[in-house]
Amino acid sequence: MNELVRQHTALDDSDLEWLHLLVSEWQLLSDLSFADLVLWVPTRDGTRYVSVAQMRPNTGPTSYQDDMVGHLVPRGRRPMLDVALDEGRIVREGDPEWREEVPVRIESIPVRRAARVLGVIARNTNLLTVRTPSRLELTYLQSASDLAQMIAAGSFPFPDQQVDMDASPRVGDGLIRLDADGIVQYASPNALSAYHRLGLAADLLGHHLGRTTAELAPTRGPVDEALAKVASGWAPREFEIESADGVIQFRAIPLKPKGTRIGSLVLLRDVTELRRRERELMTKDATIREIHHRVKNNLQTVAALLRLQARRIESERGREALEEAVRRVGSIAIVHETLSQNLDERVEFDEIADRVLAMVAEISPGKVTGRRSGRFGILDAEVATPLSMVLTEVLQNALEHGFREGETGTVEVTAVRGGTSKEARLLVTIQDDGVGLPAGFDPHRSGNLGLQIVRTLVEGELGGTFDMVPAPERGTQVILDIPVQTQK
């Protein structure tokens, strides 16, 4: 819609924002009308109309099998659009049109913002299935008529209320029509079922909805007065009521077709099972985070015990082996600490890489500087844990064997994500400017424990490739190529 409006019309950004607000709400009008809606906006030169949005009803058959968005029609071809735009009133005159052997009644509703008419909604009703209307259908149509008059007057949608239509109750979920005093004039079967879930034993018809709702709410006291007022539909509001047996979501819409509130619509939906599942997921997420937190604490305890043991060992090789084990345990603890702070099993690995780089740099025999370039991005926990260990081993190997005692240098970690959406890859390069590899060195046959761990994790758990080659100018370059899932 943004592109069509900016390309063809003279509307400014505030006008476009009003149209977006209308389109976010007009499913309500479409469902109440049992009709398709098409939004037409006059072009910049005023000679044509362009259709910028379309909505089909959930409550009845469509009048348009094709998508109308983007169509251009000259002014004069559809006189009802011209009259609604020029006179700023709802136009219902005219005989039904026939489309593919289907009779369609057309009405035009001007879309007003302040003193200006921005465009026209064409309301198209499929008459093929018209039958004697029930009380429900009559209530729907009367409510649709009131909303259409509010749109024509510029009082709907409500500019200070942003509604998420995916989460809000819809017409078919449950509808209650109130008069100006908050008395129930009509309640759909779904609405009655929702109130029975709250504990209502009687019918709603003729009762004051606000007071009835306040009596069913589990709390008592001053809050009941506010709840009674909100449930009476005096202002546009969304709220929920939870009782021992259920949770009901409400949306109140005041009806002011001529500027004065004549009543209200209350849409409601039983969200008991939805909220129960949300609580289960929240409990599950909290449990998973707590598990990661405890694993991190346990790993840190193991690392502390290994440090204590290392201080008591007189053998230099034995002490070095335990210190290496401490760093390996520490790299896994970093991942679990990060996971304990997230809502899912995915982590931003750049922070982990920086912490691993800082941790390993502490063992540098000289003044070796470590830095990172590029981005690892978000990785799944099943990738992040072995990758953190691989990074620890490679960095540790570079610092221990690439530089002599007291020597200065640099170790750089570079990460590049690429590939297609189906075969995304992470290319990691760890390069130092140290002494380089000894003659005839083969990393795939080396008996070094650290390199054995790297090979096992990269090729076995991560399904990637590992290589260690001389750097282009000086030092050593380790290349890791790992398949990863793309960030969603």
C-alpha positions as CSV (number, residue, x, y, z in Angstrom):
1,M,0.0,0.0,0.0
2,N,2.9,2.4,0.8
3,E,4.3,2.1,-2.7
4,L,0.9,2.5,-4.5
5,V,-0.1,5.6,-2.4
6,R,3.3,7.3,-2.9
7,Q,3.5,6.4,-6.6
8,H,-0.1,7.4,-7.6
9,T,-1.5,9.8,-5.0
10,A,-0.8,13.2,-3.4
11,L,-1.4,11.9,0.2
12,D,1.2,12.7,2.8
13,D,2.7,10.4,5.5
14,S,0.1,11.3,8.1
15,D,-2.7,10.5,5.6
16,L,-1.0,7.2,4.8
17,E,-0.8,6.4,8.5
18,W,-4.5,7.0,8.8
19,L,-5.2,4.6,5.9
20,H,-2.9,2.0,7.6
21,L,-4.9,2.4,10.8
22,L,-8.1,1.9,8.9
23,V,-6.9,-1.2,7.1
24,S,-5.7,-2.7,10.4
25,E,-9.3,-2.4,11.7
26,W,-11.5,-3.0,8.6
27,Q,-11.8,-6.7,8.9
28,L,-14.4,-5.9,11.6
29,L,-16.5,-3.9,9.0
30,S,-16.1,-6.6,6.4
31,D,-17.3,-9.4,8.7
32,L,-20.2,-7.4,10.1
33,S,-21.2,-6.4,6.5
34,F,-20.8,-10.0,5.0
35,A,-19.1,-8.0,2.3
36,D,-15.8,-7.4,0.4
37,L,-14.1,-4.1,0.9
38,V,-11.8,-2.3,-1.6
39,L,-10.1,1.0,-0.7
40,W,-9.9,3.4,-3.7
41,V,-7.8,6.5,-3.5
42,P,-7.9,9.3,-6.2
43,T,-4.7,9.7,-8.2
44,R,-2.5,12.8,-8.0
45,D,-4.1,14.4,-11.1
46,G,-7.6,13.5,-10.0
47,T,-8.5,11.7,-13.2
48,R,-8.4,8.1,-11.9
49,Y,-8.7,5.9,-8.8
50,V,-6.2,3.3,-7.6
51,S,-7.1,0.4,-5.4
52,V,-4.6,0.2,-2.5
53,A,-6.1,-2.4,-0.2
54,Q,-8.7,-5.2,-0.2
55,M,-10.4,-7.3,2.4
56,R,-12.7,-10.4,2.1
57,P,-15.2,-11.4,4.8
58,N,-14.8,-14.4,7.1
59,T,-18.6,-14.5,7.5
60,G,-19.8,-14.8,3.9
61,P,-18.9,-15.5,0.3
62,T,-16.5,-13.2,-1.5
63,S,-17.6,-11.0,-4.4
64,Y,-14.1,-10.8,-5.9
65,Q,-12.3,-13.9,-7.0
66,D,-9.3,-11.9,-8.2
67,D,-7.0,-9.5,-6.3
68,M,-8.0,-5.9,-7.0
69,V,-5.0,-4.2,-5.4
70,G,-3.2,-2.1,-7.9
71,H,-6.0,-1.7,-10.3
72,L,-6.6,1.8,-11.9
73,V,-10.0,3.0,-13.1
74,P,-10.8,6.4,-14.7
75,R,-13.0,8.8,-12.9
76,G,-16.6,8.6,-14.2
77,R,-16.6,4.8,-14.8
78,R,-17.9,4.2,-11.2
79,P,-20.2,7.1,-10.4
80,M,-20.8,5.9,-6.8
81,L,-17.1,6.5,-6.1
82,D,-17.3,10.0,-7.5
83,V,-20.4,10.9,-5.5
84,A,-18.9,9.6,-2.2
85,L,-15.6,11.4,-2.8
86,D,-17.2,14.7,-3.9
87,E,-20.1,14.9,-1.4
88,G,-18.5,13.0,1.5
89,R,-21.5,10.8,2.1
90,I,-22.3,7.1,2.0
91,V,-23.8,6.2,-1.4
92,R,-26.2,3.2,-1.6
93,E,-28.1,4.1,-4.8
94,G,-28.0,1.9,-7.9
95,D,-28.9,-1.6,-9.0
96,P,-26.8,-4.6,-8.3
97,E,-24.0,-5.5,-10.7
98,W,-23.6,-9.0,-12.2
99,R,-20.1,-10.5,-11.9
100,E,-19.6,-14.0,-13.3
101,E,-23.4,-14.7,-12.9
102,V,-23.3,-13.5,-9.3
103,P,-25.4,-10.4,-8.3
104,V,-23.4,-7.9,-6.2
105,R,-24.7,-4.9,-4.3
106,I,-22.2,-2.0,-4.2
107,E,-22.0,0.8,-1.7
108,S,-19.5,3.5,-1.3
109,I,-18.2,4.8,2.0
110,P,-16.0,8.0,2.1
111,V,-12.9,7.7,4.2
112,R,-12.6,11.0,6.1
113,R,-9.6,12.3,8.1
114,A,-10.4,15.6,9.9
115,A,-12.0,17.8,7.2
116,R,-10.7,15.9,4.1
117,V,-11.9,12.8,2.3
118,L,-8.8,10.7,1.5
119,G,-10.5,7.9,-0.5
120,V,-13.6,5.7,-0.8
121,I,-14.3,2.2,0.5
122,A,-16.4,0.1,-2.0
123,R,-18.4,-2.4,-0.1
124,N,-19.4,-5.3,-2.3
125,T,-22.0,-7.8,-1.0
126,N,-22.6,-11.1,-2.7
127,L,-26.4,-11.5,-3.0
128,L,-26.4,-15.0,-4.2
129,T,-26.8,-16.5,-0.7
130,V,-29.1,-13.8,0.7
131,R,-31.9,-15.3,2.9
132,T,-34.2,-14.1,5.5
133,P,-31.9,-12.5,8.1
134,S,-31.7,-13.8,11.6
135,R,-31.4,-11.7,14.8
136,L,-27.6,-12.2,14.6
137,E,-27.4,-11.0,11.0
138,L,-29.6,-8.0,11.7
139,T,-27.3,-7.0,14.6
140,Y,-24.3,-7.5,12.4
141,L,-25.7,-5.3,9.6
142,Q,-26.9,-2.6,12.0
143,S,-23.4,-2.5,13.7
144,A,-21.8,-2.4,10.2
145,S,-24.0,0.6,9.3
146,D,-23.0,2.4,12.4
147,L,-19.3,1.8,11.8
148,A,-19.6,2.9,8.2
149,Q,-21.1,6.2,9.3
150,M,-18.2,6.7,11.8
151,I,-15.7,6.1,9.0
152,A,-17.5,8.7,6.8
153,A,-17.5,11.1,9.7
154,G,-13.8,10.5,10.5
155,S,-14.4,9.1,14.0
156,F,-13.3,5.6,13.2
157,P,-10.8,4.1,13.5
158,F,-9.6,5.4,16.9
159,P,-6.3,7.1,16.4
160,D,-5.1,6.6,20.0
161,Q,-5.6,2.9,20.0
162,Q,-3.4,0.5,18.1
163,V,-5.0,-2.9,17.7
164,D,-3.3,-6.2,16.8
165,M,-6.1,-7.9,14.8
166,D,-4.3,-11.2,15.0
167,A,-4.5,-11.2,18.7
168,S,-7.8,-9.3,19.2
169,P,-11.3,-11.0,19.3
170,R,-13.0,-11.2,16.0
171,V,-16.7,-10.9,15.1
172,G,-17.2,-14.7,15.0
173,D,-15.5,-15.3,18.3
174,G,-18.4,-13.6,20.2
175,L,-20.3,-10.3,19.9
176,I,-22.5,-8.3,22.3
177,R,-24.5,-5.2,21.3
178,L,-25.2,-2.7,24.1
179,D,-27.4,0.3,24.2
180,A,-26.2,3.7,25.4
181,D,-26.8,2.7,29.1
182,G,-24.7,-0.5,28.8
183,I,-27.7,-2.8,28.7
184,V,-27.3,-5.9,26.5
185,Q,-29.5,-5.8,23.4
186,Y,-28.1,-8.9,21.8
187,A,-25.5,-11.5,22.6
188,S,-24.3,-14.1,20.1
189,P,-24.2,-17.8,21.1
190,N,-20.4,-17.7,21.4
191,A,-20.6,-14.7,23.6
192,L,-23.0,-16.5,25.9
193,S,-20.8,-19.5,26.0
194,A,-17.8,-17.3,27.1
195,Y,-19.9,-15.8,29.9
196,H,-21.0,-19.2,31.0
197,R,-17.3,-20.1,31.2
198,L,-16.9,-17.2,33.6
199,G,-19.8,-18.6,35.8
200,L,-22.9,-16.9,34.5
201,A,-25.9,-19.1,34.9
202,A,-28.6,-16.8,33.4
203,D,-29.1,-15.1,30.1
204,L,-27.4,-11.7,29.3
205,L,-30.2,-10.1,27.4
206,G,-31.6,-7.1,29.3
207,H,-28.8,-7.1,31.9
208,H,-26.2,-4.3,32.5
209,L,-23.0,-5.8,31.0
210,G,-20.6,-3.8,33.1
211,R,-22.2,-4.7,36.5
212,T,-22.7,-8.3,35.4
213,T,-19.0,-8.6,34.4
214,A,-17.8,-7.0,37.6
215,E,-19.8,-9.5,39.6
216,L,-18.3,-12.4,37.8
217,A,-14.7,-11.1,38.1
218,P,-12.7,-12.8,40.9
219,T,-11.7,-9.6,42.6
220,R,-13.8,-7.3,44.6
221,G,-13.4,-3.7,45.7
222,P,-12.7,-0.3,43.9
223,V,-11.4,-2.1,40.8
224,D,-14.9,-3.4,40.1
225,E,-16.2,0.1,39.4
226,A,-13.5,0.7,36.7
227,L,-14.2,-2.8,35.3
228,A,-18.0,-2.1,35.1
229,K,-17.4,1.1,33.2
230,V,-14.9,-0.4,30.8
231,A,-17.2,-3.5,30.1
232,S,-20.1,-1.1,29.4
233,G,-18.2,0.1,26.3
234,W,-17.9,3.7,27.2
235,A,-14.4,3.9,25.5
236,P,-12.3,1.8,23.1
237,R,-10.5,-0.6,25.3
238,E,-9.1,-4.2,25.4
239,F,-8.9,-6.2,28.6
240,E,-9.1,-9.7,30.0
241,I,-11.0,-11.3,32.8
242,E,-9.8,-14.4,34.5
243,S,-11.9,-16.6,36.8
244,A,-11.3,-19.9,38.3
245,D,-12.7,-21.6,35.3
246,G,-11.6,-19.5,32.3
247,V,-10.0,-16.5,30.7
248,I,-12.0,-14.2,28.5
249,Q,-10.5,-11.5,26.2
250,F,-12.7,-8.4,25.6
251,R,-12.6,-5.5,23.1
252,A,-15.1,-2.7,23.6
253,I,-15.9,-0.4,20.6
254,P,-18.2,2.7,21.3
255,L,-20.7,3.4,18.4
256,K,-21.0,7.0,17.6
257,P,-22.5,7.2,14.1
258,K,-23.7,10.8,14.5
259,G,-21.1,12.0,17.1
260,T,-23.0,10.8,20.2
261,R,-22.6,7.4,21.6
262,I,-25.7,5.3,20.9
263,G,-24.3,2.1,22.2
264,S,-21.3,-0.2,22.0
265,L,-20.0,-3.4,20.5
266,V,-18.2,-5.8,22.7
267,L,-16.2,-8.5,21.0
268,L,-15.0,-11.3,23.2
269,R,-13.1,-14.6,22.9
270,D,-12.5,-17.5,25.2
271,V,-8.7,-17.7,25.5
272,T,-8.6,-20.1,28.4
273,E,-6.6,-22.9,26.6
274,L,-4.4,-20.3,24.8
275,R,-3.3,-18.7,28.2
276,R,-2.9,-22.2,29.7
277,R,-0.5,-23.1,26.9
278,E,1.3,-19.8,27.2
279,R,1.9,-20.4,31.0
280,E,3.2,-23.9,30.2
281,L,5.6,-22.5,27.7
282,M,6.7,-19.8,30.2
283,T,7.2,-22.4,32.8
284,K,9.2,-24.6,30.4
285,D,11.3,-21.6,29.3
286,A,12.0,-20.7,32.9
287,T,12.9,-24.3,33.7
288,I,15.3,-24.5,30.8
289,R,17.0,-21.2,31.8
290,E,17.3,-22.5,35.3
291,I,18.9,-25.7,34.1
292,H,21.5,-23.8,32.0
293,H,22.2,-21.6,35.0
294,R,22.8,-24.6,37.2
295,V,24.9,-26.3,34.6
296,K,27.0,-23.1,34.3
297,N,27.4,-23.0,38.1
298,N,28.4,-26.7,38.2
299,L,30.9,-26.2,35.5
300,Q,32.4,-23.3,37.3
301,T,32.7,-25.4,40.4
302,V,34.4,-28.2,38.4
303,A,36.8,-25.6,37.0
304,A,37.6,-24.2,40.5
305,L,38.3,-27.8,41.8
306,L,40.6,-28.4,38.8
307,R,42.5,-25.1,39.6
308,L,42.9,-26.2,43.2
309,Q,44.2,-29.6,42.1
310,A,46.6,-27.9,39.6
311,R,48.2,-25.8,42.4
312,R,49.0,-29.0,44.4
313,I,50.6,-30.9,41.5
314,E,54.4,-30.6,41.4
315,S,54.6,-31.9,37.8
316,E,54.7,-29.1,35.3
317,R,53.1,-31.2,32.6
318,G,50.4,-32.3,34.9
319,R,49.6,-28.7,36.0
320,E,49.5,-27.6,32.4
321,A,47.1,-30.4,31.5
322,L,44.7,-29.4,34.3
323,E,44.9,-25.7,33.3
324,E,43.9,-26.7,29.8
325,A,41.0,-28.7,31.2
326,V,39.9,-25.6,33.2
327,R,39.8,-23.5,30.0
328,R,37.8,-26.2,28.1
329,V,35.3,-26.4,30.9
330,G,35.2,-22.6,31.1
331,S,34.3,-22.3,27.4
332,I,31.3,-24.6,27.8
333,A,30.3,-22.6,30.9
334,I,30.2,-19.4,28.9
335,V,27.7,-20.9,26.5
336,H,25.4,-22.1,29.2
337,E,25.6,-18.7,31.0
338,T,24.5,-17.0,27.8
339,L,21.7,-19.6,27.3
340,S,20.4,-19.0,30.8
341,Q,19.7,-15.4,29.8
342,N,17.8,-16.2,26.6
343,L,14.2,-17.2,26.0
344,D,15.2,-19.8,23.4
345,E,18.0,-22.2,22.6
346,R,19.8,-19.7,20.4
347,V,22.7,-17.4,21.3
348,E,24.5,-14.4,19.9
349,F,27.8,-16.0,19.4
350,D,29.9,-12.9,18.9
351,E,29.8,-12.1,22.6
352,I,30.9,-15.7,23.4
353,A,33.7,-15.5,20.9
354,D,35.0,-12.3,22.5
355,R,34.9,-13.9,26.0
356,V,36.7,-17.0,24.8
357,L,39.3,-14.9,23.1
358,A,39.8,-12.9,26.3
359,M,39.9,-16.0,28.5
360,V,42.5,-17.8,26.3
361,A,44.6,-14.6,26.0
362,E,45.3,-14.8,29.7
363,I,47.7,-17.7,29.0
364,S,49.7,-15.8,26.4
365,P,53.5,-16.3,27.0
366,G,54.1,-12.8,25.6
367,K,52.2,-9.6,24.7
368,V,49.9,-11.2,22.1
369,T,46.9,-9.2,21.1
370,G,43.6,-10.9,20.2
371,R,40.9,-9.4,18.0
372,R,37.7,-10.4,16.2
373,S,36.4,-9.2,12.8
374,G,33.1,-10.1,11.1
375,R,30.0,-11.6,12.8
376,F,29.2,-15.1,13.9
377,G,25.6,-14.1,14.4
378,I,22.9,-16.1,16.1
379,L,23.6,-19.8,16.5
380,D,21.7,-22.8,17.9
381,A,23.0,-24.1,21.2
382,E,23.9,-27.4,19.6
383,V,26.3,-25.5,17.3
384,A,27.5,-22.9,19.9
385,T,28.7,-25.3,22.5
386,P,31.1,-27.4,20.3
387,L,32.2,-24.3,18.4
388,S,33.2,-22.5,21.6
389,M,35.3,-25.5,22.5
390,V,36.9,-25.6,19.0
391,L,37.6,-21.9,19.3
392,T,39.2,-22.4,22.7
393,E,41.5,-25.2,21.5
394,V,42.6,-23.4,18.3
395,L,43.3,-20.2,20.1
396,Q,45.1,-22.0,23.0
397,N,47.2,-23.9,20.4
398,A,48.1,-20.7,18.6
399,L,49.2,-18.8,21.7
400,E,51.2,-21.8,23.2
401,H,53.0,-22.9,20.0
402,G,52.9,-19.9,17.7
403,F,54.9,-17.5,19.9
404,R,58.1,-17.7,21.9
405,E,58.5,-16.5,25.4
406,G,58.1,-12.7,25.6
407,E,57.3,-12.4,21.9
408,T,54.6,-10.0,20.7
409,G,52.1,-10.7,18.0
410,T,48.5,-10.8,17.0
411,V,45.8,-13.5,16.7
412,E,42.8,-12.5,14.7
413,V,39.5,-14.4,14.5
414,T,37.4,-13.7,11.4
415,A,33.8,-14.9,10.9
416,V,31.8,-14.8,7.6
417,R,28.3,-16.2,7.1
418,G,27.2,-17.0,3.6
419,G,25.6,-19.5,1.3
420,T,22.0,-20.0,0.4
421,S,18.9,-20.2,2.8
422,K,19.0,-24.0,2.4
423,E,22.8,-24.4,2.8
424,A,24.0,-21.6,5.0
425,R,27.7,-21.8,6.0
426,L,29.9,-20.2,8.6
427,L,33.5,-19.7,7.6
428,V,35.8,-19.0,10.6
429,T,39.5,-18.2,10.1
430,I,41.9,-18.0,13.1
431,Q,45.2,-16.5,11.9
432,D,48.4,-15.6,13.9
433,D,51.7,-14.0,12.9
434,G,53.8,-16.3,14.9
435,V,56.6,-18.7,14.0
436,G,54.4,-20.8,11.7
437,L,54.1,-24.6,11.3
438,P,57.1,-26.9,11.5
439,A,58.2,-28.6,8.3
440,G,56.1,-31.6,7.3
441,F,53.4,-30.9,9.8
442,D,50.1,-32.5,9.1
443,P,47.2,-31.3,11.3
444,H,45.0,-34.4,10.3
445,R,47.6,-36.8,11.6
446,S,48.9,-34.9,14.6
447,G,48.7,-36.6,18.0
448,N,48.2,-33.3,19.8
449,L,45.1,-33.7,22.1
450,G,43.8,-30.2,21.3
451,L,43.9,-30.8,17.5
452,Q,42.2,-34.2,18.0
453,I,39.4,-32.5,19.9
454,V,39.1,-29.9,17.2
455,R,38.9,-32.6,14.4
456,T,36.3,-34.6,16.3
457,L,34.1,-31.7,17.1
458,V,34.3,-30.0,13.7
459,E,33.9,-33.1,11.5
460,G,31.8,-35.2,13.9
461,E,29.4,-33.0,15.8
462,L,29.3,-29.9,13.5
463,G,29.5,-31.7,10.1
464,G,32.1,-29.2,8.8
465,T,35.7,-29.2,7.7
466,F,39.0,-28.2,9.4
467,D,42.3,-27.3,8.0
468,M,45.6,-25.7,9.3
469,V,47.9,-24.1,6.7
470,P,50.7,-21.6,6.6
471,A,49.5,-18.0,6.6
472,P,50.0,-16.0,3.4
473,E,52.8,-13.8,4.9
474,R,53.8,-15.2,8.3
475,G,52.4,-17.5,10.9
476,T,49.5,-20.0,10.8
477,Q,46.0,-20.0,9.5
478,V,43.3,-22.3,10.8
479,I,40.1,-22.6,8.6
480,L,36.8,-23.9,9.8
481,D,33.8,-24.3,7.4
482,I,30.6,-25.2,9.3
483,P,27.0,-25.6,8.1
484,V,24.6,-23.4,10.1
485,Q,20.9,-22.5,10.0
486,T,20.0,-19.1,8.8
487,Q,18.8,-16.6,11.4
488,K,15.0,-16.3,11.4
